[in-house]
């Protein structure tokens, strides 16, 4: 853990008020062209320090997998939730992300006393704090980020790659890489592609030819 950053500063303030059920919430897959947006909520024990927690995108896959096992083992409660592409298209990605986060909290099995959220709000009548770059600054949010990222990456590699071969989903994880864009133009979108994200892609491609 970066010694210059106190990643328990937000949690410690709440613990000092007598709270123990402090939940970190984050989502991944917001910017993808393909697949579900995935959110996680996690309550870690008061005072627990997990070495290496950070924004999940800044951690290697091997380290994320190791931390996933540690987090799920040590957590008081944790839950992961998904919202599919069709819903993203219907209600927009921000609202879909917020819905996934809400569902993740509701599925914890316990009611958190306070929510720490990565730069967002959750539609629940619970005290909450939005923290910009929360997955970097808060251990609880960083832990949620890792749970969500590992879950989504596993879906991409182990489920969706086999379901829709030829798109390279297991590699690019649904993001708008050159490989992914070329596969879309060659094969067309799948039912799991976010139609609302594809208009600009095809418009740009048409202008190039």
Backbone bond lengths (Angstrom), bond angles and torsions (degrees), N, CA, C in turn:
res aa  C-N    CA-C-N  psi(-1)  N-CA   C-N-CA  omega(-1)  CA-C   N-CA-C  phi
1 X - - - 1.463 - - 1.526 109.40 -
2 X 1.319 116.68 135.09 1.459 121.57 179.87 1.522 109.75 -59.68
3 X 1.342 116.07 118.52 1.461 120.57 -174.84 1.529 112.65 -66.75
4 X 1.342 116.53 -19.83 1.466 119.02 -178.91 1.525 111.94 -82.18
5 X 1.312 117.11 -11.25 1.462 121.49 -179.35 1.522 109.37 -114.24
6 X 1.331 115.97 124.41 1.461 120.52 173.77 1.520 107.39 -90.20
7 X 1.324 116.80 97.41 1.457 120.49 -175.04 1.530 112.79 -81.12
8 X 1.317 116.20 7.23 1.469 119.93 172.83 1.535 111.36 -114.19
9 X 1.328 117.10 12.52 1.466 119.41 -175.49 1.528 112.33 -61.69
10 X 1.336 117.36 -41.53 1.465 120.47 -178.45 1.532 110.33 -74.27
11 X 1.323 116.04 -41.93 1.462 120.28 177.59 1.532 110.50 -62.51
12 X 1.339 116.97 -43.34 1.472 121.18 -176.97 1.520 111.79 -61.50
13 X 1.323 116.48 -36.93 1.464 119.56 178.07 1.524 111.17 -62.96
14 X 1.321 116.25 -38.18 1.470 120.93 179.39 1.523 111.26 -75.78
15 X 1.332 116.74 -39.80 1.471 119.81 176.33 1.528 110.21 -60.54
16 X 1.323 117.38 -37.04 1.462 121.92 -179.69 1.526 111.76 -64.65
17 X 1.340 115.70 -21.65 1.470 120.75 177.13 1.530 111.35 -87.95
18 X 1.325 116.65 1.58 1.460 121.23 178.54 1.511 114.81 95.60
19 X 1.340 116.92 3.14 1.458 120.04 179.32 1.534 110.42 -81.27
20 X 1.306 116.46 148.15 1.472 120.22 176.10 1.528 111.75 -125.36
21 X 1.331 117.86 -33.88 1.468 121.43 -177.43 1.527 110.35 -89.51
22 X 1.331 114.85 75.82 1.468 121.89 178.74 1.527 107.80 -101.17
23 X 1.324 116.29 119.96 1.462 120.74 -175.71 1.524 111.13 -104.81
24 X 1.320 116.26 133.78 1.460 122.02 170.30 1.517 109.17 -96.02
25 X 1.336 116.65 139.69 1.463 121.67 -177.91 1.516 109.81 -133.89
26 X 1.334 115.83 136.26 1.456 120.92 175.35 1.519 109.44 -154.77
27 X 1.332 115.51 165.81 1.468 120.90 178.34 1.517 109.99 -133.41
28 X 1.332 115.51 160.77 1.462 121.84 174.63 1.530 108.80 -136.78
29 X 1.325 114.68 157.87 1.459 120.10 178.14 1.506 113.99 91.20
30 X 1.315 116.69 11.75 1.462 120.16 -177.41 1.533 111.68 -63.56
31 X 1.326 117.07 -35.90 1.452 120.19 -175.56 1.519 114.92 -96.67
32 X 1.319 117.44 10.50 1.473 120.84 -176.97 1.529 111.93 -78.87
33 X 1.318 115.37 154.98 1.463 121.01 172.72 1.524 111.48 -86.77
34 X 1.328 115.90 -18.29 1.464 121.71 -170.38 1.519 110.66 -131.01
35 X 1.329 115.62 142.37 1.456 121.27 166.37 1.516 115.85 87.07
36 X 1.316 113.28 179.94 1.458 122.10 -176.36 1.530 111.69 -71.81
37 X 1.310 115.46 153.14 1.461 120.37 162.41 1.525 105.67 -89.96
38 X 1.326 116.06 136.23 1.468 121.40 -172.88 1.523 109.56 -121.19
39 X 1.316 116.21 131.67 1.464 121.24 179.28 1.517 110.00 -124.37
40 X 1.329 115.04 153.44 1.467 120.29 177.36 1.521 109.32 -134.46
41 X 1.319 114.28 150.64 1.465 122.65 172.40 1.517 107.32 -129.22
42 X 1.322 116.69 138.57 1.458 119.91 -178.14 1.519 110.38 -145.90
43 X 1.325 116.18 136.93 1.463 122.98 172.93 1.522 107.26 -111.65
44 X 1.314 116.56 117.05 1.461 121.58 178.60 1.523 110.07 -98.18
45 X 1.325 117.66 153.52 1.466 120.23 179.31 1.531 111.42 -61.38
46 X 1.314 114.56 144.72 1.455 120.35 177.62 1.537 110.48 -57.06
47 X 1.336 115.05 128.67 1.459 120.75 176.60 1.514 115.51 85.34
48 X 1.336 118.18 -8.57 1.455 120.23 -179.53 1.527 110.42 -66.57
49 X 1.327 116.85 134.37 1.466 122.25 173.88 1.522 108.29 -116.09
50 X 1.326 116.17 121.77 1.457 121.84 177.04 1.523 108.01 -107.36
51 X 1.309 117.29 115.95 1.456 121.08 -178.39 1.530 110.65 -70.62
52 X 1.324 114.82 133.96 1.461 119.34 173.58 1.511 114.98 97.32
53 X 1.323 118.49 -2.46 1.463 120.61 178.85 1.525 109.26 -66.13
54 X 1.341 115.13 135.08 1.457 121.58 179.77 1.518 107.09 -163.85
55 X 1.316 116.31 177.53 1.454 121.30 169.02 1.530 107.84 -49.99
56 X 1.332 116.88 125.31 1.476 120.48 -173.30 1.522 112.81 -58.94
57 X 1.325 117.26 -27.35 1.468 120.28 -179.33 1.528 111.63 -71.87
58 X 1.327 116.73 -16.94 1.465 121.41 -178.50 1.536 112.65 -94.57
59 X 1.331 116.34 3.25 1.461 121.65 -175.66 1.521 109.16 -115.73
60 X 1.323 117.29 142.41 1.462 120.94 178.80 1.528 110.67 -65.26
61 X 1.326 115.93 156.73 1.459 120.41 -179.64 1.533 111.15 -58.77
62 X 1.317 116.94 -42.61 1.473 121.17 -179.67 1.524 110.80 -60.91
63 X 1.334 116.45 -43.35 1.467 120.31 -179.61 1.525 110.96 -69.66
64 X 1.337 116.64 -37.36 1.466 119.70 177.53 1.524 110.65 -60.80
65 X 1.334 116.61 -42.86 1.464 120.45 -179.32 1.533 110.46 -62.87
66 X 1.323 116.33 -40.92 1.471 120.60 178.92 1.532 110.66 -64.96
67 X 1.333 115.91 -44.81 1.464 119.87 179.57 1.523 111.66 -66.79
68 X 1.342 116.87 -34.35 1.466 120.77 176.53 1.526 109.76 -56.28
69 X 1.333 116.36 -46.44 1.461 120.03 -179.48 1.531 111.14 -64.89
70 X 1.322 117.13 -39.83 1.469 120.55 179.19 1.525 111.18 -66.03
71 X 1.327 115.90 -44.80 1.469 120.61 -177.52 1.522 110.78 -63.12
72 X 1.327 116.54 -48.88 1.465 119.52 -177.97 1.529 111.84 -66.40
73 X 1.323 116.76 -28.72 1.466 120.82 177.45 1.530 111.51 -73.30
74 X 1.331 116.52 -42.10 1.465 121.25 -172.97 1.529 113.63 -87.49
75 X 1.319 118.06 -22.82 1.466 121.36 -172.30 1.521 112.74 -62.03
76 X 1.313 115.09 142.88 1.465 121.84 171.05 1.528 108.83 -67.12
77 X 1.334 114.80 -41.16 1.465 121.56 177.16 1.520 108.14 -157.61
78 X 1.338 116.03 147.69 1.463 119.94 175.10 1.515 109.27 -153.73
79 X 1.329 115.26 155.37 1.460 119.77 -179.82 1.522 108.92 -158.90
80 X 1.326 115.38 146.48 1.458 121.68 177.26 1.521 108.68 -123.59
81 X 1.334 116.79 139.58 1.459 121.63 -178.59 1.520 110.07 -133.34
82 X 1.341 116.21 153.67 1.466 121.75 -177.75 1.522 110.61 -130.42
83 X 1.325 115.47 144.94 1.471 121.23 171.33 1.520 107.36 -125.26
84 X 1.326 116.56 127.41 1.462 121.69 -170.23 1.529 112.99 -81.15
85 X 1.341 113.70 167.57 1.466 121.10 -174.12 1.521 113.20 -59.05
86 X 1.335 117.48 -38.85 1.468 119.84 -178.17 1.530 111.02 -62.22
87 X 1.324 116.04 -36.84 1.470 119.88 178.13 1.530 110.14 -72.10
88 X 1.333 116.24 -38.84 1.467 120.37 175.98 1.522 109.88 -57.00
89 X 1.323 116.76 -44.40 1.462 121.07 179.35 1.521 111.62 -64.39
90 X 1.305 116.06 -33.53 1.468 119.98 -175.53 1.527 112.59 -78.89
91 X 1.344 117.47 -40.36 1.476 119.19 -172.28 1.527 113.44 -114.15
92 X 1.300 119.21 -3.63 1.465 129.84 -179.36 1.530 111.05 85.24
93 X 1.318 115.15 157.86 1.466 120.41 -169.87 1.524 112.53 -67.30
94 X 1.320 118.05 -35.96 1.468 117.88 179.92 1.526 111.25 -64.53
95 X 1.341 115.93 -46.11 1.460 118.91 -179.77 1.531 111.15 -67.52
96 X 1.327 117.03 -33.83 1.470 120.45 177.22 1.529 110.46 -66.68
97 X 1.331 116.85 -39.76 1.464 120.89 177.51 1.523 110.33 -63.43
98 X 1.327 116.01 -43.86 1.471 120.58 179.44 1.533 110.71 -65.27
99 X 1.343 117.08 -36.52 1.461 120.90 177.37 1.522 110.54 -65.33
100 X 1.326 116.65 -44.01 1.467 120.20 178.69 1.526 110.90 -61.10
101 X 1.332 117.10 -40.72 1.458 120.97 178.95 1.533 110.83 -66.54
102 X 1.323 116.69 -41.29 1.471 120.60 177.54 1.527 110.60 -60.56
103 X 1.334 116.41 -46.20 1.460 120.66 179.66 1.528 111.46 -63.67
104 X 1.330 116.13 -36.20 1.467 119.71 178.69 1.524 110.87 -62.99
105 X 1.329 116.36 -41.38 1.473 120.74 178.71 1.522 110.45 -67.24
106 X 1.334 116.67 -45.29 1.469 120.53 -177.18 1.529 111.68 -64.74
107 X 1.327 116.95 -24.47 1.460 120.51 -179.02 1.516 114.55 -90.34
108 X 1.320 118.01 5.84 1.470 120.89 -177.74 1.533 112.85 -67.03
109 X 1.324 115.89 -28.19 1.469 119.18 -177.06 1.516 113.06 89.48
110 X 1.315 117.08 -10.98 1.463 123.46 173.59 1.523 107.40 -135.52
111 X 1.315 116.70 156.22 1.456 120.72 179.36 1.520 110.00 -94.44
112 X 1.333 118.28 116.63 1.462 120.07 179.18 1.527 111.25 -66.21
113 X 1.313 115.35 150.52 1.468 120.68 176.16 1.527 111.60 -86.64
114 X 1.324 115.71 -21.87 1.468 120.40 178.13 1.520 108.52 -158.17
115 X 1.340 115.59 143.50 1.453 121.75 178.16 1.522 110.03 -109.39
116 X 1.330 116.21 132.68 1.457 122.57 170.14 1.527 106.78 -109.60
117 X 1.331 116.56 120.61 1.460 121.00 -169.48 1.526 109.84 -126.01
118 X 1.312 115.91 141.67 1.456 120.41 178.87 1.528 110.38 -74.95
119 X 1.333 116.15 96.11 1.473 123.98 171.56 1.528 113.96 51.98
120 X 1.326 116.52 40.07 1.458 119.66 -178.04 1.522 109.01 -154.81
121 X 1.323 116.44 173.27 1.460 121.48 173.91 1.516 108.73 -124.47
122 X 1.314 115.57 153.82 1.459 121.80 179.27 1.519 108.45 -116.05
123 X 1.317 116.04 137.45 1.463 121.78 -175.18 1.534 110.71 -78.97
124 X 1.319 114.82 68.35 1.458 121.93 177.34 1.531 108.89 -139.86
125 X 1.313 115.79 148.43 1.465 120.30 179.06 1.528 109.38 -82.61
126 X 1.316 115.31 63.62 1.456 121.86 178.64 1.525 108.47 -132.23
127 X 1.341 118.05 144.16 1.466 119.98 174.96 1.517 109.73 -57.97
128 X 1.315 117.28 136.19 1.459 120.00 -176.44 1.521 111.18 -151.24
129 X 1.324 114.33 152.67 1.452 121.96 178.71 1.515 109.00 -130.05
130 X 1.337 115.82 124.20 1.465 120.74 174.60 1.518 108.42 -89.87
131 X 1.323 116.43 129.72 1.462 121.53 -176.49 1.527 108.97 -123.54
132 X 1.329 116.48 117.17 1.457 120.59 175.73 1.531 108.71 -65.55
133 X 1.331 115.95 132.68 1.468 122.29 -173.52 1.526 111.47 58.21
134 X 1.331 114.19 35.34 1.463 120.21 -177.63 1.509 114.07 -60.83
135 X 1.356 117.11 -31.60 1.470 118.94 -179.72 1.525 111.55 -68.16
136 X 1.333 116.91 -17.79 1.461 122.11 175.85 1.531 111.63 -94.70
137 X 1.342 116.11 -34.26 1.465 120.67 -171.35 1.523 114.26 -93.19
138 X 1.320 117.73 -21.26 1.467 121.48 -176.38 1.518 110.71 -121.78
139 X 1.326 116.72 127.61 1.466 121.01 178.73 1.528 111.19 -60.55
140 X 1.326 116.96 -39.92 1.465 120.26 -177.77 1.523 111.52 -65.74
141 X 1.339 116.43 -43.60 1.466 119.89 178.66 1.524 109.74 -69.18
142 X 1.328 117.44 -41.40 1.455 120.78 177.00 1.516 111.91 -58.89
143 X 1.331 116.68 -39.65 1.465 120.92 177.80 1.527 110.66 -64.15
144 X 1.334 116.50 -42.68 1.467 120.35 177.32 1.523 110.83 -62.60
145 X 1.324 116.07 -39.72 1.468 121.44 177.89 1.527 110.87 -59.04
146 X 1.315 116.78 -42.52 1.466 121.64 -179.57 1.525 110.90 -67.29
147 X 1.328 117.35 -44.32 1.465 120.02 178.44 1.520 111.03 -59.94
148 X 1.328 116.56 -43.82 1.463 120.43 -179.25 1.531 111.15 -67.56
149 X 1.322 116.48 -43.41 1.464 120.94 -178.35 1.524 112.24 -64.81
150 X 1.320 117.17 -46.13 1.468 120.49 179.82 1.530 110.18 -63.62
151 X 1.324 116.56 -42.60 1.471 120.23 179.09 1.521 110.80 -60.04
152 X 1.334 116.42 -47.67 1.468 119.28 -177.78 1.526 111.64 -67.90
153 X 1.328 116.90 -41.32 1.462 119.92 178.92 1.529 111.51 -61.95
154 X 1.327 116.37 -38.93 1.465 119.91 178.02 1.529 110.80 -65.04
155 X 1.321 116.99 -40.68 1.467 120.54 176.87 1.526 110.42 -60.59
156 X 1.334 116.14 -43.94 1.465 120.59 179.62 1.525 111.32 -60.70
157 X 1.330 116.54 -47.13 1.462 121.31 -173.93 1.522 113.63 -79.62
158 X 1.325 116.63 -36.33 1.465 120.15 -170.43 1.527 114.15 -102.19
159 X 1.318 117.69 -20.65 1.466 120.86 -175.85 1.531 111.63 -119.85
160 X 1.306 116.04 -59.76 1.464 119.94 -171.62 1.524 112.86 -72.02
161 X 1.328 118.61 -31.63 1.463 121.24 176.79 1.526 110.42 -60.01
162 X 1.339 116.75 -43.32 1.467 120.88 179.85 1.526 111.54 -72.92
163 X 1.323 116.27 -32.95 1.465 121.32 -178.70 1.525 111.30 -69.38
164 X 1.338 115.38 -37.61 1.465 120.44 -178.59 1.533 110.24 -131.16
165 X 1.331 117.46 74.12 1.476 120.38 -179.27 1.528 111.02 -67.41
166 X 1.311 115.23 153.67 1.457 119.76 176.83 1.507 114.55 100.67
167 X 1.330 116.99 -15.25 1.469 120.81 -178.46 1.530 112.95 -96.71
168 X 1.335 116.54 -14.31 1.463 119.65 -179.23 1.513 114.06 74.63
169 X 1.344 116.90 26.62 1.467 121.55 -174.89 1.530 111.86 -57.58
170 X 1.327 116.69 -38.07 1.459 119.98 -178.73 1.509 113.16 -64.22
171 X 1.331 116.47 -23.91 1.461 120.58 -179.73 1.513 113.64 -89.92
172 X 1.334 116.00 -56.74 1.479 118.90 -175.31 1.524 113.73 -88.75
173 X 1.341 116.80 -7.27 1.467 122.89 175.25 1.539 113.59 62.54
174 X 1.316 115.97 22.28 1.460 119.38 175.88 1.516 114.97 94.11
175 X 1.326 117.00 -1.87 1.465 120.04 179.74 1.534 110.29 -78.11
176 X 1.318 116.75 165.97 1.465 122.52 -171.22 1.530 111.86 -84.50
177 X 1.315 116.54 58.06 1.454 120.77 176.96 1.531 109.74 -75.15
178 X 1.318 116.38 167.82 1.465 121.01 177.57 1.531 110.01 -59.84
179 X 1.327 116.58 -43.99 1.464 121.04 179.04 1.521 111.30 -58.50
180 X 1.319 115.94 -43.72 1.466 120.85 -177.98 1.533 110.86 -67.62
181 X 1.320 116.29 -44.45 1.469 119.75 -179.80 1.522 111.03 -62.46
182 X 1.326 116.34 -40.98 1.463 119.91 179.17 1.528 111.75 -66.35
183 X 1.337 116.29 -38.53 1.472 120.05 177.66 1.523 110.87 -65.20
184 X 1.313 116.58 -38.08 1.467 120.34 177.98 1.525 111.22 -62.94
185 X 1.319 116.70 -42.85 1.457 120.27 179.71 1.520 111.26 -67.56
186 X 1.325 115.91 -32.21 1.466 121.16 -178.26 1.525 112.18 -79.84
187 X 1.309 116.90 -42.34 1.468 122.13 -171.43 1.524 114.15 -107.72
188 X 1.338 115.89 -18.41 1.464 119.50 -174.69 1.522 110.93 82.93
189 X 1.323 117.37 165.75 1.463 120.52 -177.91 1.523 112.69 -74.16
190 X 1.327 115.64 151.71 1.466 122.40 174.10 1.530 108.54 -92.11
191 X 1.325 118.12 171.58 1.466 119.89 174.68 1.528 113.29 -62.93
192 X 1.325 117.40 -17.05 1.463 120.13 -179.83 1.527 113.08 -95.32
193 X 1.324 117.42 1.09 1.457 119.64 173.23 1.530 109.87 -78.93
194 X 1.303 115.31 145.59 1.468 121.70 179.44 1.530 108.58 -83.27
195 X 1.316 115.33 102.82 1.462 120.11 -175.03 1.530 111.87 -58.98
196 X 1.310 115.97 -34.26 1.466 120.09 -178.20 1.522 112.44 -69.87
197 X 1.350 116.73 -13.56 1.460 120.98 179.25 1.528 112.26 -95.22
198 X 1.348 116.96 -12.40 1.461 119.97 -168.24 1.517 114.72 -94.17
199 X 1.318 117.45 -17.91 1.461 120.62 -176.48 1.509 113.38 -55.31
200 X 1.316 116.82 -49.59 1.463 120.55 -179.04 1.521 111.57 -64.79
201 X 1.317 116.59 -36.57 1.469 120.80 -179.92 1.509 110.79 -59.48
202 X 1.327 116.98 -50.12 1.462 120.36 -177.57 1.527 111.74 -71.96
203 X 1.329 116.71 -32.14 1.474 120.20 176.72 1.516 110.66 -63.45
204 X 1.331 116.40 -43.27 1.468 121.55 178.99 1.523 110.00 -64.55
205 X 1.332 117.05 -43.28 1.461 120.64 -178.87 1.518 111.03 -63.09
206 X 1.345 117.03 -39.39 1.458 121.04 -179.95 1.522 110.91 -63.80
207 X 1.335 116.15 -35.44 1.454 120.19 179.84 1.527 111.34 -68.29
208 X 1.342 116.49 -25.33 1.456 120.47 -177.48 1.524 112.95 -80.20
209 X 1.327 116.48 -17.81 1.466 119.34 -174.93 1.537 111.01 -111.59
